Amino acid sequence: MATKILTEHVAVPGIETFDVYRKQGGYTAVEKALKTLSPEAVVEEVKKAGVRGRGGAGFPMGMKWSFLAKPEGVPRYLVCNADESEPGTFKDHYLMKNLPHLLIEGMIVSSFALGANKSFIYVRGELMYVIHILEKAIAEAKAAGFLGKNILGSGYDLELVVQPGGGAYICGEETALLESLEGKRGNPRNKPPFPAVKGLYQSPTVVNNVESIATTPWIINNGGDAYAAIGIGRSTGTKLISASGHIRKPGVYEIDLGVSVEDFIYADEWCGGIRPGHKLKAVVAGGSSVPILPADKILTTAAGEKRLMTYESLSDGGFQTGTMLGSGGFIVFDETACIVRNTWNFARFYHHESCGQCSPCREGTGWMEKVLHRIEYGHGHQQDLDLLVDVAKKIEGNTICPLGDAAAWPVASAIRHFRDEFQWHIDRPHEATQPGAVYKGDMAASADRLV
Amino acid sequence: MEDIKPQLFKVTVDGIEVEVEPGTTILQAARKIGPDVAPPAMCYYQPLKGSGGKCRACLVRVAAGSAKDPRPMPKLVASCITPVQDGMVVENESSPQVLEARKGVVEFLLINHPLDCPVCDQAGECDLQNFAFDHGAAQTRYEEDRRTFEKQDLGPYVQLHMTRCILCYRCVYTADQITNKRVHGVLGRGDAAEIGTYIEQAIDNDFSGNVIDVCPVGALTDKTYRFKNRVWFTKPVDAHRDCPTCSGKVTLWYRGEEVIRVTARKNEWNEVTEFICNTCRFETKKTSDWTIDGPTQVARGSVITANKYRADLEKPSFGQRLAAAQYKPIDDKRDTSQLSIQQLPPERFAKAE
């Protein structure tokens, strides 16, 4: 039943070259859009499709496009955010590595829709080999007349630039990305003004995720309504999920939004279940920045329904019992994983990646990391848990960009759902700091929580 | 003529209404009302373009976005960068949520601050001190090591003590916008970020001394004044001179007969509007160089006023002694109060809870 929208041809040998991609029906969307459709019609199709931003926030892409200011005489830009750095997420990397032409085709269609004559793909600096793949693909597309001046005789010009980033997580935040693209220090900007009004070089700019842009060729070819027919409710279409952790088959999977979480973990089609002899303990459903959920809460919602892989179902119950779909970095933990250590690891990441511009995030991330480090290594105090919750609460919502929230949520949720495990580290540091020691849970409740 | 006049926006801050021009920020609107309702600002500096939004000290709650759309804003907003809308209702110190968030900001700013106020030259005129005094908690919950840096000399006049820095970026904007050669910026990331000239290069510019004035803490200090005196032992006097490069309007800080420091004039928000050159600041430290304009206006609550205005030089009369005996202290931590909590309508308190 799974529709393959993005990864249909991924197994075709040589798909990264222009000729093979073209033979598989590539670049027909460019032909259709440029020859038969107006830019407004393309925006309309994307709106109808109801694609929600695949970078993590889930903001409807068509809506974002229609917010773009269109003053006379000012260039507009489309920037593709390929600075995928979230721990647990590797779908954009997979997409760009295997299907560079799909992204380029999407970039052409999207730039045409927005009226952008120069578009950028901002790739994180660590993926230098992917940058070479993209540059080669752009050269091929240009040679075939799909990029450059007067594409396919339509009178539309487009220049596509691949820009390597410096390797900072913060540059995945759209305004920091724009700053970095302008050659400045990658500090997020104060909003408003939003990039749709004043973005790159103070011109109206749309920043979209790789996966979002890669959906546009299929939408143009098959229509927005066909795309909206896939999925459930406001979560339309398919989503790439980067599954990792203690599962039998880690990897990138394209799923229809609406698959149940249980199926996704246990079905052979996708993750194939927890590794043999172990049980599911917890899941981080959308990349490291979303709240972690214990096994019972990730499989069923608070109302007792099956939890589905949709934006709505995963966030059901708010942060008390829910999480977020985020960027689709699906990390599975079995009972051998130490939640405290994992939370410390995430906190260490955010401490390292905080840009240092606003004080709650700059100081708070470091503080949380130090306290978690203390707990993990057996020097925690009883009041540390309340301290962590309080610090997380004071960071959350008080920062310039969402990195502060992203740092606070995993810590707050880990303590909310696994307080007994943290307590064990504090109460019995000698046990907890033994090599390979894992919390077994002396209380019956925690045994039930493993599924 | 009246038709051309732009329509003014009505904004309510802590129950006090004010009319401001469109495009004004919440902070500026609050400052128009007075110091009682103005949110604190650690990074925002009005004369510097692009400053603000970083320290999060000025967070306020917007209880109603505008007259058209009276929904509250979901998050606290930084008042220094958020423009007002007509009919906006802002809660500053009347919102417990704001006070809680500010308490958090003080705590965050102080966890890596050395708290060496007893030996810091900025003590007494330090924005962070004032902010922490108004909004901070009495004790820290931080027990780890604080981040430290070596002291650096940025040229012959300015010393950088990065350990005290709160990364407000004011000096970066000053170096960008006042001086014509940019050598001063932020290196590193997160709490390892540091202000600096690349590889400790000296700032060689006529206006480089202004980074000392804009620094809200004691991170950038005047090397000609370091450890000379405490601010509250000195007497500020406004003065001017004919300077070919700058406005020449300064404040002289006297210790006895001696001018021990020259700074630019600060307004009631502790902001310099007329920047001065290094010759005025560092080279001309004799009374004969200056024309004295008169004593500097100092806020009543400031420690700078301490020990300056002594009333015990002549023996008090009987009436004065009687008055002194019957004197009951009132709680007056605010400077010139327009805001009295009792004047606020009671439903505001109900909402706050």
Interface residues (C-beta under 8 A of the other chain):
Chain A: A168 I170 R185 N190 P192 H351 H352 E353 S354 C355 G356 Q357 C358 S359 P360 R362 E363 G364 T365 G366 W367 K370 R374 Q383 L387 V391 K394 I395 G397 N398 T399 I400
Chain B: G52 G53 K54 C55 R56 A57 L59 K75 L76 A78 I81 P83 E100 A101 G104 V105 E107 F108 L109 I111 N112 R141 Y142 E144 I166 L167 Y169 G185 V186 G188 R189 G190 D191 A192 A193
